[in-house]
Amino acid sequence: MYYNLRLDWNPKVIGVKNGIYQIELDKGAYSKKTYELIESFFITNSSEENRNITSQKVEFYFKKLKSAKKTNFISFSPNLNNCLFLVNNETRELFKNYKIQEHKFFQSRVYDSFEDNLDDSFQMFYSSAQNWAVIDFENSIFKSGGFGNNPEIEHSFRDENEMRSFNGITQVKTLALSQNFDDSLDLFRTRVGGLFVSEKLKLAIEENEMTGVKFKDDIKVYTRTN
Protein backbone atom coordinates (compact mmCIF):
# COMPACT_ATOMS: atom_id res chain seq x y z
CA MET A 1 0.00 0.00 0.00
CA TYR A 2 1.17 3.52 -0.79
CA TYR A 3 0.34 6.80 0.91
CA ASN A 4 0.47 10.39 -0.28
CA LEU A 5 3.14 12.26 1.66
CA ARG A 6 2.14 15.90 2.16
CA LEU A 7 3.59 18.74 4.15
CA ASP A 8 1.82 19.47 7.42
CA TRP A 9 0.15 22.87 7.76
CA ASN A 10 -1.07 22.50 11.35
CA PRO A 11 0.09 25.63 13.26
CA LYS A 12 0.70 23.52 16.36
CA VAL A 13 3.22 21.48 14.37
CA ILE A 14 4.91 24.05 12.13
CA GLY A 15 4.54 27.10 14.41
CA VAL A 16 3.05 29.47 11.84
CA LYS A 17 -0.55 30.14 10.86
CA ASN A 18 -0.07 30.86 7.15
CA GLY A 19 -0.76 27.22 6.31
CA ILE A 20 1.91 27.31 3.61
CA TYR A 21 5.54 27.63 4.69
CA GLN A 22 7.96 27.97 7.60
CA ILE A 23 10.95 29.58 5.89
CA GLU A 24 11.57 31.78 2.87
CA LEU A 25 14.47 32.03 0.44
CA ASP A 26 16.76 34.89 1.41
CA LYS A 27 17.44 36.67 -1.87
CA GLY A 28 19.70 39.15 -0.08
CA ALA A 29 22.14 36.39 0.88
CA TYR A 30 23.28 36.01 -2.74
CA SER A 31 25.23 38.11 -5.16
CA LYS A 32 23.16 39.29 -8.11
CA LYS A 33 24.89 36.82 -10.44
CA THR A 34 24.38 33.84 -8.12
CA TYR A 35 20.72 34.62 -7.50
CA GLU A 36 20.11 34.93 -11.25
CA LEU A 37 21.61 31.45 -11.62
CA ILE A 38 19.28 30.04 -8.96
CA GLU A 39 16.33 31.86 -10.50
CA SER A 40 17.10 30.45 -13.96
CA PHE A 41 17.46 26.89 -12.65
CA PHE A 42 14.67 26.71 -10.12
CA ILE A 43 12.11 29.49 -10.70
CA THR A 44 11.75 30.85 -14.23
CA ASN A 45 12.64 27.67 -16.12
CA SER A 46 10.28 24.73 -15.62
CA SER A 47 12.12 22.52 -18.11
CA GLU A 48 15.27 20.53 -17.47
CA GLU A 49 16.08 20.07 -21.13
CA ASN A 50 19.70 20.79 -22.07
CA ARG A 51 20.69 21.47 -18.47
CA ASN A 52 21.75 19.14 -15.71
CA ILE A 53 20.64 20.88 -12.55
CA THR A 54 21.74 18.05 -10.31
CA SER A 55 25.37 18.57 -11.34
CA GLN A 56 25.31 22.14 -10.05
CA LYS A 57 26.76 23.03 -6.67
CA VAL A 58 24.08 25.21 -5.16
CA GLU A 59 23.47 26.26 -1.57
CA PHE A 60 20.15 27.59 -0.38
CA TYR A 61 19.78 30.29 2.27
CA PHE A 62 16.50 30.62 4.12
CA LYS A 63 15.15 33.00 6.73
CA LYS A 64 12.95 31.33 9.32
CA LEU A 65 9.62 33.00 9.98
CA LYS A 66 9.47 34.45 13.48
CA SER A 67 7.37 31.76 15.15
CA ALA A 68 8.18 28.85 12.83
CA LYS A 69 9.33 25.55 14.30
CA LYS A 70 12.13 23.47 12.84
CA THR A 71 10.51 20.17 11.91
CA ASN A 72 12.10 17.13 10.27
CA PHE A 73 10.50 18.17 6.99
CA ILE A 74 10.32 21.93 6.38
CA SER A 75 8.14 23.84 3.93
CA PHE A 76 9.46 26.94 2.18
CA SER A 77 8.69 29.79 -0.20
CA PRO A 78 8.83 30.56 -3.10
CA ASN A 79 8.09 27.47 -5.16
CA LEU A 80 11.31 26.05 -6.64
CA ASN A 81 10.95 23.58 -9.49
CA ASN A 82 11.29 19.98 -8.28
CA CYS A 83 12.44 21.12 -4.84
CA LEU A 84 9.96 19.49 -2.49
CA PHE A 85 11.04 20.31 1.07
CA LEU A 86 14.02 20.56 3.39
CA VAL A 87 14.97 17.60 5.55
CA ASN A 88 17.24 17.45 8.56
CA ASN A 89 20.15 15.06 9.00
CA GLU A 90 18.04 12.53 10.90
CA THR A 91 15.60 12.26 8.00
CA ARG A 92 18.35 12.04 5.44
CA GLU A 93 19.93 9.16 7.37
CA LEU A 94 16.57 7.38 7.52
CA PHE A 95 16.15 7.71 3.76
CA LYS A 96 19.41 5.79 3.27
CA ASN A 97 17.64 2.65 4.48
CA TYR A 98 14.95 2.84 1.80
CA LYS A 99 14.80 2.90 -1.96
CA ILE A 100 14.14 6.47 -2.99
CA GLN A 101 13.63 7.47 -6.62
CA GLU A 102 16.41 9.48 -8.28
CA HIS A 103 17.06 12.56 -6.17
CA LYS A 104 19.66 14.97 -4.87
CA PHE A 105 20.25 16.86 -1.65
CA PHE A 106 21.37 20.48 -1.83
CA GLN A 107 23.03 22.00 1.23
CA SER A 108 20.78 24.56 2.92
CA ARG A 109 21.21 27.13 5.68
CA VAL A 110 18.34 28.17 7.93
CA TYR A 111 18.59 31.17 10.22
CA ASP A 112 16.74 33.97 12.00
CA SER A 113 19.05 36.45 10.31
CA PHE A 114 22.15 35.83 8.23
CA GLU A 115 24.41 36.09 11.29
CA ASP A 116 22.00 34.83 13.94
CA ASN A 117 21.23 31.19 14.82
CA LEU A 118 22.53 29.77 11.55
CA ASP A 119 21.65 26.08 11.21
CA ASP A 120 23.35 24.02 8.49
CA SER A 121 21.80 20.68 9.43
CA PHE A 122 19.18 20.83 6.66
CA GLN A 123 19.27 19.83 3.00
CA MET A 124 16.93 20.59 0.15
CA PHE A 125 15.32 17.44 -1.25
CA TYR A 126 15.24 17.70 -5.04
CA SER A 127 13.48 15.09 -7.19
CA SER A 128 11.83 15.30 -10.59
CA ALA A 129 8.48 13.66 -11.26
CA GLN A 130 8.71 10.38 -13.14
CA ASN A 131 7.77 10.47 -16.81
CA TRP A 132 4.28 9.82 -18.15
CA ALA A 133 5.20 6.28 -19.21
CA VAL A 134 4.88 4.97 -15.64
CA ILE A 135 1.14 5.78 -15.60
CA ASP A 136 -1.31 3.21 -16.90
CA PHE A 137 -4.04 5.59 -18.07
CA GLU A 138 -6.30 2.79 -19.23
CA ASN A 139 -6.73 1.56 -15.66
CA SER A 140 -6.45 4.86 -13.80
CA ILE A 141 -9.54 6.73 -12.64
CA PHE A 142 -9.82 10.50 -12.33
CA LYS A 143 -12.50 12.62 -10.72
CA SER A 144 -13.94 16.13 -10.75
CA GLY A 145 -16.46 17.87 -8.52
CA GLY A 146 -17.36 16.34 -5.18
CA PHE A 147 -17.66 19.60 -3.27
CA GLY A 148 -20.56 21.90 -2.48
CA ASN A 149 -23.50 21.11 -4.73
CA ASN A 150 -21.24 19.62 -7.39
CA PRO A 151 -21.50 15.83 -7.55
CA GLU A 152 -18.33 13.82 -7.94
CA ILE A 153 -17.90 12.58 -11.51
CA GLU A 154 -15.39 9.93 -12.56
CA HIS A 155 -13.34 10.26 -15.74
CA SER A 156 -10.96 8.10 -17.74
CA PHE A 157 -8.38 9.30 -20.24
CA ARG A 158 -6.43 7.52 -22.94
CA ASP A 159 -3.24 9.45 -22.24
CA GLU A 160 -1.83 12.64 -20.75
CA ASN A 161 -2.81 14.69 -23.80
CA GLU A 162 -6.49 13.80 -23.43
CA MET A 163 -6.30 14.54 -19.72
CA ARG A 164 -4.73 17.94 -20.36
CA SER A 165 -7.40 18.85 -22.91
CA PHE A 166 -10.20 18.19 -20.39
CA ASN A 167 -12.16 21.39 -19.77
CA GLY A 168 -12.10 21.43 -15.99
CA ILE A 169 -10.08 20.48 -12.93
CA THR A 170 -9.51 16.80 -12.31
CA GLN A 171 -7.83 14.86 -9.56
CA VAL A 172 -6.59 11.30 -9.61
CA LYS A 173 -8.74 8.84 -7.67
CA THR A 174 -7.11 5.55 -8.62
CA LEU A 175 -3.55 5.60 -9.90
CA ALA A 176 -2.53 2.55 -11.91
CA LEU A 177 1.19 2.25 -12.60
CA SER A 178 2.52 0.51 -15.68
CA GLN A 179 5.24 -2.09 -16.16
CA ASN A 180 7.64 0.83 -16.65
CA PHE A 181 7.32 1.65 -12.96
CA ASP A 182 9.84 0.29 -10.47
CA ASP A 183 7.56 -1.12 -7.77
CA SER A 184 10.48 -1.68 -5.39
CA LEU A 185 10.58 2.07 -4.67
CA ASP A 186 9.69 3.29 -1.18
CA LEU A 187 9.34 6.91 -2.24
CA PHE A 188 8.36 8.13 -5.69
CA ARG A 189 6.76 11.11 -7.36
CA THR A 190 4.33 10.94 -10.28
CA ARG A 191 3.09 13.69 -12.59
CA VAL A 192 -0.42 13.18 -11.26
CA GLY A 193 -1.01 12.39 -7.62
CA GLY A 194 2.20 13.81 -6.22
CA LEU A 195 4.60 12.17 -3.79
CA PHE A 196 4.01 8.65 -2.47
CA VAL A 197 5.67 6.50 0.17
CA SER A 198 5.47 2.79 0.90
CA GLU A 199 3.80 1.56 4.05
CA LYS A 200 7.15 0.56 5.56
CA LEU A 201 8.63 4.03 5.03
CA LYS A 202 5.47 5.62 6.44
CA LEU A 203 5.75 3.46 9.55
CA ALA A 204 9.44 4.32 9.94
CA ILE A 205 8.69 8.05 9.78
CA GLU A 206 5.92 7.63 12.35
CA GLU A 207 7.94 5.37 14.66
CA ASN A 208 10.77 7.91 14.66
CA GLU A 209 8.20 10.62 15.49
CA MET A 210 9.30 12.78 12.58
CA THR A 211 7.40 16.02 12.16
CA GLY A 212 6.37 18.26 9.28
CA VAL A 213 4.52 15.76 7.10
CA LYS A 214 1.20 13.94 7.09
CA PHE A 215 -0.12 10.98 5.13
CA LYS A 216 -3.29 10.48 3.11
CA ASP A 217 -4.67 7.27 1.65
CA ASP A 218 -7.43 8.80 -0.49
CA ILE A 219 -5.59 7.92 -3.72
CA LYS A 220 -5.53 4.20 -4.38
CA VAL A 221 -2.30 3.10 -6.05
CA TYR A 222 -2.03 -0.13 -8.04
CA THR A 223 1.10 -1.60 -9.55
CA ARG A 224 1.49 -4.60 -11.83
CA THR A 225 2.10 -6.79 -8.76
CA ASN A 226 -1.01 -5.91 -6.78
Buried (B, 14 or more C-beta within 10 A) or exposed (E): EBBBBEBBBEEEBBBBEEEEBBBBBBEEBBEEEEBEBBBEBBBEEEEEEEEEBBEEEBBBBBBBBEEBBBBBBBBBBEEBBBBBBBBBEEBBEBBEEBEBBEBBBBEBBBBBEEEEEEBEBBBBBBBBBBEBEBBBBEEBBBBBBEEEEEEEEEBEBEEBEEBEEEEEEBBBBBBBBBEEBEBEBBBBBBBBBBBBBBEEBBEBBEEEEBBBBBBEEEBBBBBEEE
